[in-house]
Amino acid sequence: MANLTNKTSRCRKNKRRTHWVLQAPNLNECPHCHKPKLSHRVCPDCGYYKGKAVKQVKE
């Protein structure tokens, strides 16, 4: 089994992990109901996608 020759410091480990961050999803405005929705997905509020009704939404 391999053994470490030098211990990785907390500072160096944390510098490497600086890019491990969650990002907020990019939301676009629905052209039909003007509410935020994920791009390339059916709007959960009105059920439209690319100007066409794709699914029925319960109110």
ZINOR-V223237 format. One record per residue. N is the residue number from 0. RES is the residue in one small letter. PSI is psi as a letter, one per 20 degrees, with the letter a starting at -180 (999 if undefined). OMEGA is omega in degrees with one decimal (none if undefined). D_FIRST is the distance of its C-alpha to the first C-alpha in Angstrom with 2 decimals. Layout:
((N:RES:PSI:OMEGA:D_FIRST) (N:RES:PSI:OMEGA:D_FIRST))
//
This chain:
((0:m:q:-176.9:0.00) (1:a:q:177.4:3.80) (2:n:q:178.0:6.54) (3:l:p:174.5:10.01) (4:t:h:177.2:12.72) (5:n:p:178.9:15.51) (6:k:p:175.5:16.06) (7:t:p:-176.7:17.81) (8:s:r:178.0:21.27) (9:r:h:-178.9:23.23) (10:c:g:-178.9:25.78) (11:r:h:178.9:23.56) (12:k:g:-178.6:21.88) (13:n:h:175.4:25.42) (14:k:h:179.6:26.82) (15:r:h:-175.2:24.43) (16:r:j:-176.9:25.50) (17:t:h:-177.0:29.24) (18:h:i:178.4:29.95) (19:w:m:-175.8:28.65) (20:v:q:176.5:32.16) (21:l:q:177.9:34.45) (22:q:q:177.1:37.63) (23:a:q:-179.9:40.98) (24:p:q:177.7:42.22) (25:n:o:-179.5:44.93) (26:l:p:176.1:48.16) (27:n:r:178.8:51.30) (28:e:p:176.4:54.84) (29:c:p:-179.1:56.25) (30:p:i:-177.9:59.39) (31:h:g:-176.3:61.20) (32:c:i:176.9:60.70) (33:h:k:174.4:59.22) (34:k:q:-179.4:56.37) (35:p:q:178.4:52.73) (36:k:r:175.1:50.59) (37:l:q:-179.0:47.40) (38:s:q:179.2:48.13) (39:h:k:178.0:48.49) (40:r:q:175.9:48.91) (41:v:p:178.9:51.97) (42:c:p:-178.8:53.48) (43:p:i:-177.6:52.88) (44:d:g:-176.6:56.20) (45:c:i:177.6:58.65) (46:g:j:-179.6:56.87) (47:y:q:173.5:57.73) (48:y:p:-178.1:55.65) (49:k:k:175.4:57.13) (50:g:j:-179.4:60.56) (51:k:q:176.3:60.69) (52:a:o:-175.8:60.53) (53:v:h:-178.7:57.49) (54:k:q:177.1:57.22) (55:q:p:179.8:59.49) (56:v:p:177.5:58.58) (57:k:p:179.8:59.73) (58:e:999:none:61.67))
//
